[in-house]
Amino acid sequence: MYGIKKGEKEFVQVVTLLSHGCPMQAIVAAFELDERTVRAWYQRGGEHCQRVHETVVSSQQLDLGQVQADEIRVKTQQGIVWMALAMMVSTRLWMAGVVSPKRDKTLIMQLVERIRAMAQFRPLLLAVDGLSSYVSAFRDYFRLPVRSPETGCWQLEPWPQVAIVQVVKSSVHAPTMAITRRIVQGTKLMVTALVQATQGHGGINTAYIERLNATFRQRLACLGRRSRALARRQETLHWGMYLVGTVYNLATYHDSLTKNRQHFCTPAMAAGLTNHRWSIHELLTFKSPPKPPDNSNPPTSRFEKYFVKELFQVA
């Protein structure tokens, strides 16, 4: 709230409208504000929500059960940008998101790295589309350093009880779309058990992450199809992603969670991260602890990074 030069109530109202998809031009006309002021508030709200997300959600380790990931193709004034999202199916929790101008393996690896940081050493089902980068990234990151009894050297071995499935939709010109479901890693019995434990019914699908994509398209004006409210910079999309995602996790009741648990529930409440629904004012005034300074030399290789991480977790 520091230095906004306007009323606190007005600031909260503007950020609330921005997090629910109201175009910036409409807010300028309704509140008689300068467009630069609204844009600055948009950036400030997104940066603050990113810190809240990193403190409340990303820093936790959860029994994920099933994770679904997908990408959204975003049209901006500077060209095409890709937004990769991941969610925890059982709680509908938005876990992570990455924005990149290219839909390549670097984008997927950044997303998978965030998923791996939140995952407990428990059985896990990973459901994605037909992009091959997901499979290789999952296999690279979901490994543990194990000392060989023969040589005494450390080796990376695959994480047991991890299943990877793909839902491939064919783009053929036909009345019905052909859908192929593949089990890339794991057994059919393991996949069925994880699906029943996290969904309760149904089979292999990516319907939950597609529904989350629809929520982001509805609440983020620049993601709307055939929209004139296009983002000018990649950073604008990054701020909006964290603003919408954090409000969705902490300050929005989810209908499917309410029906299953017989009381109003947000994704963060279902995941055990909080015991109540946050108001937008509470979210915007949340005090995130500062990051500790990192004076040590960071690990250079992927093996060193996860080797050091596992040693700290054991300690």
C-alpha positions as CSV (number, residue, x, y, z in Angstrom):
1,M,0.0,0.0,0.0
2,Y,3.0,2.3,0.3
3,G,3.0,5.3,-2.0
4,I,-0.2,4.6,-3.9
5,K,-1.4,8.2,-3.4
6,K,-5.0,7.1,-3.4
7,G,-7.4,5.6,-1.0
8,E,-6.7,2.1,0.3
9,K,-10.3,1.1,-0.5
10,E,-10.1,2.3,-4.0
11,F,-6.8,0.4,-4.6
12,V,-8.3,-2.8,-3.3
13,Q,-11.4,-2.4,-5.5
14,V,-9.2,-1.8,-8.6
15,V,-7.0,-4.8,-8.0
16,T,-10.1,-7.0,-7.3
17,L,-11.6,-6.0,-10.7
18,L,-8.3,-6.6,-12.4
19,S,-8.0,-10.1,-10.9
20,H,-11.5,-11.0,-12.2
21,G,-11.0,-10.0,-15.8
22,C,-12.2,-6.4,-16.0
23,P,-10.5,-4.6,-18.8
24,M,-8.2,-1.8,-17.8
25,Q,-10.0,0.8,-20.0
26,A,-13.2,0.1,-18.2
27,I,-11.6,0.7,-14.8
28,V,-10.1,4.0,-16.1
29,A,-13.5,5.1,-17.2
30,A,-15.3,4.0,-14.0
31,F,-12.9,5.3,-11.4
32,E,-11.6,8.3,-13.4
33,L,-8.0,7.3,-13.0
34,D,-5.0,7.7,-15.2
35,E,-4.2,4.6,-17.2
36,R,-0.6,4.7,-16.0
37,T,-1.9,4.6,-12.5
38,V,-4.0,1.5,-13.1
39,R,-1.1,-0.1,-14.9
40,A,1.2,0.6,-12.0
41,W,-1.3,-0.9,-9.5
42,Y,-1.6,-3.9,-11.8
43,Q,2.2,-4.4,-11.7
44,R,2.4,-3.8,-7.9
45,G,-0.5,-6.3,-7.3
46,G,1.1,-9.0,-9.5
47,E,4.6,-8.6,-7.9
48,H,3.1,-8.8,-4.4
49,C,1.0,-11.8,-5.2
50,Q,4.1,-13.5,-6.6
51,R,5.8,-13.1,-3.2
52,V,2.7,-14.3,-1.4
53,H,2.5,-17.4,-3.7
54,E,6.2,-18.2,-3.1
55,T,5.7,-17.9,0.7
56,V,2.3,-19.7,1.1
57,V,2.2,-22.2,-1.7
58,S,5.6,-22.8,-3.5
59,S,7.6,-23.2,-0.3
60,Q,5.4,-26.1,0.9
61,Q,5.8,-29.8,0.2
62,L,2.5,-31.7,-0.4
63,D,1.3,-35.2,-1.1
64,L,0.2,-34.2,-4.6
65,G,-1.4,-37.4,-5.8
66,Q,-2.1,-36.2,-9.3
67,V,-0.7,-33.2,-11.2
68,Q,-1.9,-32.0,-14.5
69,A,0.0,-29.5,-16.7
70,D,-0.8,-27.7,-19.9
71,E,0.2,-24.6,-21.9
72,I,-1.8,-21.6,-23.1
73,R,-1.0,-19.8,-26.4
74,V,-1.2,-16.1,-25.8
75,K,-1.4,-13.5,-28.5
76,T,0.3,-10.2,-27.5
77,Q,1.2,-7.0,-29.3
78,Q,4.8,-8.2,-29.6
79,G,4.0,-11.7,-30.9
80,I,3.0,-15.1,-29.5
81,V,3.8,-16.0,-25.8
82,W,3.3,-19.3,-24.1
83,M,2.0,-19.7,-20.5
84,A,2.6,-23.1,-18.9
85,L,0.5,-24.0,-15.8
86,A,0.3,-26.8,-13.4
87,M,-2.3,-27.8,-10.8
88,M,-2.9,-30.3,-8.1
89,V,-6.1,-32.2,-9.1
90,S,-7.4,-33.3,-5.7
91,T,-7.4,-29.8,-4.2
92,R,-7.7,-27.8,-7.5
93,L,-4.6,-25.8,-6.3
94,W,-2.7,-23.8,-8.9
95,M,0.9,-24.8,-8.2
96,A,3.1,-23.0,-10.7
97,G,3.2,-21.1,-13.9
98,V,5.9,-20.0,-16.3
99,V,5.8,-17.5,-19.2
100,S,8.1,-17.8,-22.2
101,P,8.1,-16.6,-25.8
102,K,8.9,-20.1,-27.0
103,R,7.2,-23.4,-26.4
104,D,10.4,-25.4,-25.9
105,K,12.0,-27.7,-23.4
106,T,13.3,-24.8,-21.4
107,L,9.7,-23.7,-20.6
108,I,8.7,-27.2,-19.7
109,M,11.8,-27.8,-17.5
110,Q,11.1,-24.6,-15.5
111,L,7.6,-25.7,-14.8
112,V,8.6,-29.3,-13.9
113,E,11.3,-27.9,-11.6
114,R,8.6,-26.1,-9.6
115,I,6.4,-29.2,-9.5
116,R,9.3,-31.3,-8.2
117,A,10.1,-28.7,-5.4
118,M,6.5,-29.1,-4.0
119,A,6.3,-32.9,-4.3
120,Q,6.6,-35.2,-1.3
121,F,8.2,-38.6,-1.8
122,R,4.8,-40.2,-2.4
123,P,3.0,-42.0,-5.3
124,L,2.3,-39.5,-8.0
125,L,0.5,-39.4,-11.3
126,L,1.6,-36.8,-13.9
127,A,-1.0,-36.1,-16.7
128,V,0.0,-34.0,-19.7
129,D,-0.8,-33.6,-23.3
130,G,1.2,-35.0,-26.2
131,L,4.2,-32.7,-26.0
132,S,7.3,-35.0,-25.7
133,S,9.3,-32.5,-23.6
134,Y,7.1,-33.3,-20.6
135,V,8.2,-36.9,-20.5
136,S,11.9,-36.2,-20.7
137,A,11.7,-33.4,-18.2
138,F,9.7,-35.5,-15.7
139,R,12.2,-38.3,-16.0
140,D,15.2,-35.9,-15.5
141,Y,13.8,-34.1,-12.4
142,F,12.0,-37.0,-10.6
143,R,15.2,-38.8,-9.7
144,L,17.1,-39.3,-6.4
145,P,20.8,-39.6,-5.7
146,V,21.6,-43.1,-4.5
147,R,25.0,-44.5,-3.5
148,S,26.0,-47.6,-5.4
149,P,26.9,-50.5,-3.0
150,E,29.6,-51.8,-5.5
151,T,31.5,-48.7,-6.4
152,G,30.4,-46.2,-3.7
153,C,29.6,-43.6,-6.3
154,W,26.4,-41.5,-6.3
155,Q,24.0,-42.2,-9.1
156,L,20.6,-40.8,-10.1
157,E,17.8,-43.4,-10.0
158,P,14.2,-42.9,-11.1
159,W,11.7,-41.9,-8.4
160,P,9.6,-45.1,-7.7
161,Q,5.8,-45.1,-7.9
162,V,5.7,-42.2,-10.4
163,A,3.3,-42.7,-13.4
164,I,3.3,-40.5,-16.5
165,V,0.3,-40.4,-18.8
166,Q,-0.5,-38.5,-21.9
167,V,-3.8,-37.4,-23.5
168,V,-3.2,-36.8,-27.2
169,K,-6.0,-35.1,-29.2
170,S,-5.8,-35.5,-33.0
171,S,-6.5,-32.3,-35.0
172,V,-8.4,-34.0,-37.9
173,H,-11.3,-32.4,-39.7
174,A,-14.0,-34.8,-38.4
175,P,-17.3,-34.4,-36.5
176,T,-15.7,-36.0,-33.4
177,M,-12.1,-35.5,-32.2
178,A,-10.0,-38.6,-31.7
179,I,-8.4,-38.9,-28.3
180,T,-5.6,-41.2,-27.5
181,R,-4.6,-42.0,-23.9
182,R,-1.1,-43.3,-23.3
183,I,0.6,-44.7,-20.2
184,V,4.2,-43.7,-20.7
185,Q,5.5,-44.8,-17.3
186,G,4.0,-46.9,-14.6
187,T,1.5,-49.7,-14.6
188,K,-2.2,-49.6,-15.4
189,L,-3.1,-50.7,-11.9
190,M,-1.0,-47.8,-10.4
191,V,-2.6,-45.3,-12.7
192,T,-6.1,-46.5,-11.9
193,A,-5.5,-46.4,-8.2
194,L,-4.1,-42.8,-8.3
195,V,-7.0,-41.6,-10.5
196,Q,-9.6,-43.0,-8.1
197,A,-7.7,-41.5,-5.1
198,T,-7.5,-38.0,-6.6
199,Q,-10.6,-37.7,-8.8
200,G,-13.0,-40.2,-7.3
201,H,-14.3,-41.2,-10.8
202,G,-13.4,-41.1,-14.4
203,G,-10.2,-42.2,-16.3
204,I,-7.1,-40.6,-17.7
205,N,-7.8,-37.0,-18.7
206,T,-6.5,-33.4,-18.6
207,A,-9.9,-31.9,-18.0
208,Y,-9.0,-30.3,-14.7
209,I,-6.1,-28.3,-16.1
210,E,-8.2,-27.3,-19.1
211,R,-10.9,-26.0,-16.8
212,L,-8.2,-24.0,-15.0
213,N,-7.0,-22.6,-18.3
214,A,-10.6,-21.4,-18.9
215,T,-10.6,-19.7,-15.5
216,F,-7.4,-17.9,-16.4
217,R,-8.8,-16.9,-19.8
218,Q,-12.0,-15.6,-18.1
219,R,-10.1,-13.6,-15.4
220,L,-7.2,-12.3,-17.4
221,A,-8.4,-9.9,-20.1
222,C,-5.4,-10.3,-22.4
223,L,-6.0,-14.1,-22.6
224,G,-9.5,-13.7,-24.1
225,R,-10.0,-15.0,-27.6
226,R,-10.5,-12.3,-30.2
227,S,-9.8,-9.6,-27.6
228,R,-8.6,-6.1,-28.1
229,A,-7.1,-6.0,-24.6
230,L,-3.8,-7.5,-25.6
231,A,-0.7,-7.4,-23.4
232,R,2.1,-5.3,-24.7
233,R,5.0,-6.9,-22.8
234,Q,5.7,-10.4,-21.4
235,E,6.1,-9.0,-17.9
236,T,2.4,-7.8,-18.0
237,L,1.3,-11.4,-18.6
238,H,3.6,-12.6,-15.8
239,W,2.1,-10.2,-13.3
240,G,-1.4,-11.0,-14.4
241,M,-0.8,-14.8,-14.0
242,Y,0.3,-14.4,-10.4
243,L,-2.5,-12.0,-9.6
244,V,-5.2,-14.2,-11.0
245,G,-3.6,-17.4,-9.7
246,T,-3.1,-16.2,-6.1
247,V,-6.6,-14.8,-5.9
248,Y,-7.9,-18.1,-7.3
249,N,-6.0,-20.1,-4.7
250,L,-6.6,-18.0,-1.5
251,A,-9.7,-15.8,-2.1
252,T,-12.1,-17.8,-4.3
253,Y,-14.5,-20.6,-3.2
254,H,-14.4,-23.6,-5.6
255,D,-17.7,-25.1,-6.4
256,S,-16.5,-28.7,-6.8
257,L,-14.6,-28.5,-3.5
258,T,-17.7,-27.2,-1.8
259,K,-19.8,-30.0,-3.0
260,N,-17.3,-32.7,-2.0
261,R,-16.6,-31.3,1.5
262,Q,-20.1,-30.0,2.4
263,H,-18.8,-26.5,3.2
264,F,-17.3,-23.6,1.4
265,C,-13.7,-24.3,0.5
266,T,-10.9,-22.6,-1.4
267,P,-8.1,-24.6,-3.1
268,A,-5.6,-23.4,-0.4
269,M,-8.0,-24.6,2.3
270,A,-8.4,-28.0,0.7
271,A,-4.6,-28.3,0.5
272,G,-4.2,-27.4,4.2
273,L,-2.3,-24.2,3.5
274,T,-4.8,-22.0,5.3
275,N,-7.9,-22.4,7.4
276,H,-10.1,-19.6,6.0
277,R,-10.8,-17.7,2.8
278,W,-8.6,-14.7,2.4
279,S,-10.1,-11.3,1.5
280,I,-8.5,-9.3,-1.2
281,H,-7.5,-6.7,1.5
282,E,-5.8,-9.5,3.6
283,L,-4.0,-10.7,0.5
284,L,-2.7,-7.3,-0.5
285,T,-1.5,-6.5,3.1
286,F,0.1,-9.9,3.7
287,K,3.7,-9.4,4.9
288,S,6.0,-11.8,3.1
289,P,9.3,-12.5,4.8
290,P,12.4,-11.3,2.9
291,K,14.5,-13.8,1.1
292,P,17.8,-14.7,2.9
293,P,20.9,-13.6,1.1
294,D,22.6,-16.3,-0.8
295,N,26.4,-15.8,-0.5
296,S,27.4,-19.3,-1.3
297,N,28.3,-20.5,-4.8
298,P,25.2,-22.2,-6.3
299,P,25.5,-25.7,-7.7
300,T,26.3,-25.7,-11.4
301,S,25.1,-29.1,-12.6
302,R,21.6,-30.6,-12.2
303,F,23.1,-33.5,-10.2
304,E,24.8,-31.2,-7.7
305,K,21.7,-29.2,-7.2
306,Y,19.5,-32.1,-6.3
307,F,22.2,-33.8,-4.4
308,V,22.6,-30.8,-2.1
309,K,18.9,-30.4,-1.8
310,E,18.4,-34.0,-0.7
311,L,21.2,-33.8,1.9
312,F,19.5,-30.7,3.5
313,Q,16.2,-32.5,3.6
314,V,17.7,-35.5,5.3
315,A,19.5,-33.3,7.8
